Amino acid sequence: MEALIGCIYLEQGLEKAQAFVLAIFKEKLADLPSEDELKDPKSRLQEFLQSRGYEIPSYELTGVEGEAHRQTFTAECRIPVLGIITRGTSSSRRKAEQDAAALAFKQVVKHHD
């Protein structure tokens, strides 16, 4: 495929090569996630809050259960100014915080609709 695109570029120029690539990959390009969708929930939540003048959320590990090799972590995401507290539970602390942030983000968006 690269050789064909290169040939079109060399024979017909950049505009024709670009049009060819866009025509071939149009559907795939349309299905790509947006930049916001690629961000993790904690980043999305923080950016959303900061863009509206709110303080960033705080995270607290509220529970650890299980044996060392099979622990379950529970974390809270707190946004005091909006009265939002959410919890996430997962096999890693980071994922528990991400889950809590995802739930908080949904509540924040509802709050701003």
C-alpha positions as CSV (number, residue, x, y, z in Angstrom):
1,M,0.0,0.0,0.0
2,E,2.8,2.4,0.9
3,A,4.4,1.8,-2.5
4,L,1.2,2.6,-4.3
5,I,0.8,5.8,-2.3
6,G,4.4,6.7,-3.0
7,C,3.9,6.1,-6.7
8,I,0.8,8.3,-6.8
9,Y,2.7,11.0,-5.0
10,L,5.7,10.9,-7.3
11,E,3.6,10.7,-10.5
12,Q,0.7,13.0,-9.6
13,G,1.7,15.0,-6.6
14,L,0.8,15.5,-3.0
15,E,-2.8,16.6,-3.5
16,K,-3.7,13.4,-5.5
17,A,-1.9,11.2,-3.1
18,Q,-3.7,12.8,-0.1
19,A,-7.1,12.4,-1.9
20,F,-6.3,8.8,-2.5
21,V,-5.3,8.1,1.1
22,L,-8.4,9.9,2.4
23,A,-10.7,8.0,0.1
24,I,-9.2,4.6,1.0
25,F,-9.2,5.3,4.8
26,K,-12.2,7.5,5.1
27,E,-14.3,5.0,7.1
28,K,-11.4,4.0,9.4
29,L,-10.6,7.7,10.1
30,A,-14.2,8.4,10.9
31,D,-14.2,5.6,13.5
32,L,-11.1,6.9,15.4
33,P,-11.8,8.0,18.9
34,S,-11.6,11.7,19.7
35,E,-8.7,13.2,21.6
36,D,-10.9,13.4,24.7
37,E,-11.9,9.8,24.4
38,L,-8.2,8.8,24.5
39,K,-7.6,10.5,27.8
40,D,-7.9,8.6,31.0
41,P,-10.9,9.4,33.3
42,K,-8.8,11.3,35.9
43,S,-7.3,13.6,33.2
44,R,-10.7,14.2,31.6
45,L,-12.3,15.1,34.9
46,Q,-9.4,17.4,36.0
47,E,-9.4,19.2,32.6
48,F,-13.2,19.6,32.7
49,L,-13.2,21.0,36.2
50,Q,-10.3,23.3,35.6
51,S,-11.8,24.7,32.4
52,R,-14.8,25.8,34.5
53,G,-12.8,27.3,37.4
54,Y,-13.2,24.5,39.9
55,E,-10.4,23.0,42.0
56,I,-9.1,19.6,41.0
57,P,-10.6,16.5,42.6
58,S,-8.9,14.7,45.5
59,Y,-8.5,11.0,45.7
60,E,-8.3,8.8,48.8
61,L,-7.7,5.1,49.2
62,T,-10.5,4.0,51.5
63,G,-10.0,0.3,51.6
64,V,-7.7,-2.6,50.8
65,E,-9.0,-6.1,51.1
66,G,-7.6,-9.6,50.4
67,E,-4.2,-11.3,50.4
68,A,-1.2,-9.4,49.1
69,H,-1.2,-11.2,45.7
70,R,-5.0,-10.7,45.2
71,Q,-5.9,-7.4,46.7
72,T,-9.0,-5.3,46.0
73,F,-8.6,-1.5,46.3
74,T,-11.4,1.0,46.9
75,A,-10.7,4.7,46.2
76,E,-12.9,7.8,46.5
77,C,-12.9,10.8,44.2
78,R,-14.1,13.9,46.0
79,I,-15.2,17.2,44.5
80,P,-16.4,19.1,47.6
81,V,-17.6,22.3,45.9
82,L,-20.1,20.2,43.9
83,G,-20.9,17.8,46.7
84,I,-19.7,14.8,44.7
85,I,-18.1,11.7,46.2
86,T,-17.8,8.6,44.1
87,R,-16.1,5.2,44.8
88,G,-14.2,2.9,42.5
89,T,-13.1,-0.6,43.3
90,S,-10.5,-2.6,41.3
91,S,-7.5,-4.9,41.6
92,S,-5.1,-1.9,41.5
93,R,-5.2,1.4,43.2
94,R,-4.7,3.3,40.0
95,K,-7.7,1.6,38.3
96,A,-9.9,2.1,41.4
97,E,-9.1,5.9,41.2
98,Q,-9.8,5.9,37.5
99,D,-13.1,4.1,38.0
100,A,-14.1,6.6,40.7
101,A,-13.1,9.5,38.4
102,A,-15.2,8.1,35.6
103,L,-18.3,8.0,37.9
104,A,-17.5,11.5,39.1
105,F,-17.2,12.8,35.5
106,K,-20.6,11.5,34.7
107,Q,-22.1,13.3,37.7
108,V,-20.3,16.5,36.9
109,V,-21.5,16.5,33.3
110,K,-25.1,15.9,34.6
111,H,-24.6,18.8,37.0
112,H,-23.6,21.1,34.1
113,D,-26.3,20.1,31.6
